[in-house]
Amino acid sequence: MAIVHLVNPTYSWAGHFQYLTIIGLSLATISFVSGLIADITSSRTAFLLKNYFSLVAAPIEILISFLYWSLRAIDTSLVIPGDMPMLPVFEDLCFHLFPAIFLALDTLLFSPPWPTTPMNPSAPLLTLISSTSIAFLYWFWIELCYSHNGFYPYPIFSSLNTTQRVGLFAFSGVLMWGVGAGLRAMYAWVNGMEALGIEQKDEGDKRK
């Protein structure tokens, strides 16, 4: 009879911070707590902190939600080990859906305006590089955790070879970039556009 030793992630190296879900929830928590502090104290620093964290947390949480529910629809064992019980539905939604919805609404309805046309023409490329870098940093992180623990946080990583992992994380980076661009476009649609350069040019033409 084989004896299977189940490892509790709580007592493994990096604990629950091996999981992208927990990292995303931590960023979301910092964003919302900073916003609460800013509302109570009218602190400009807290507002800036909230806005910057929101710009990162919203695309990551939406990406997490998309990947989790997509992979779970394909095969639950890709994201949940077979020896672990399924989360109750409400808790599952709290971890993998509600944060994405709340952050998206916060970004669209309560974030400060930004220009819809970047002053830097390289901005799309820079944001793509940033998103892809974040994705590959997580790959480096889980490989570091694996070197200490001997297991991956999500079963899908064990079933992929190196080339497939490169493809997965490259796709995730591009998808996160697309989510950010989509939020920006939706923000402009909901709140209107702020393109100062165009407005100034129109005013100059009228004066002529």
Secondary structure as the mmCIF struct_conf table of DSSP 4:
data_model
#
loop_
_struct_conf.conf_type_id
_struct_conf.id
_struct_conf.beg_label_comp_id
_struct_conf.beg_label_asym_id
_struct_conf.beg_label_seq_id
_struct_conf.end_label_comp_id
_struct_conf.end_label_asym_id
_struct_conf.end_label_seq_id
HELX_LH_PP_P HELX_LH_PP_P1 LEU A 6 ASN A 8
HELX_RH_3T_P HELX_RH_3T_P1 PRO A 9 TYR A 11
BEND BEND1 SER A 12 SER A 12
TURN_TY1_P TURN_TY1_P1 TRP A 13 ALA A 14
HELX_RH_3T_P HELX_RH_3T_P2 GLY A 15 GLN A 18
BEND BEND2 TYR A 19 TYR A 19
HELX_RH_AL_P HELX_RH_AL_P1 LEU A 20 THR A 41
HELX_RH_AL_P HELX_RH_AL_P2 ARG A 44 ILE A 74
HELX_RH_3T_P HELX_RH_3T_P3 THR A 76 LEU A 78
TURN_TY1_P TURN_TY1_P2 VAL A 79 VAL A 79
BEND BEND3 ILE A 80 ILE A 80
TURN_TY1_P TURN_TY1_P3 GLY A 82 ASP A 83
BEND BEND4 MET A 84 MET A 84
HELX_LH_PP_P HELX_LH_PP_P2 PRO A 85 PRO A 88
HELX_RH_AL_P HELX_RH_AL_P3 VAL A 89 HIS A 96
TURN_TY1_P TURN_TY1_P4 LEU A 97 LEU A 97
HELX_RH_AL_P HELX_RH_AL_P4 PHE A 98 PHE A 110
BEND BEND5 SER A 111 SER A 111
HELX_LH_PP_P HELX_LH_PP_P3 PRO A 112 PRO A 113
BEND BEND6 THR A 116 THR A 117
BEND BEND7 MET A 119 ASN A 120
TURN_TY1_P TURN_TY1_P5 PRO A 121 SER A 122
HELX_RH_AL_P HELX_RH_AL_P5 ALA A 123 ASN A 149
BEND BEND8 GLY A 150 PHE A 151
BEND BEND9 PRO A 153 TYR A 154
TURN_TY1_P TURN_TY1_P6 PRO A 155 PRO A 155
HELX_RH_AL_P HELX_RH_AL_P6 ILE A 156 SER A 159
HELX_RH_AL_P HELX_RH_AL_P7 THR A 162 ASN A 191
HELX_RH_AL_P HELX_RH_AL_P8 LEU A 196 ARG A 207
#
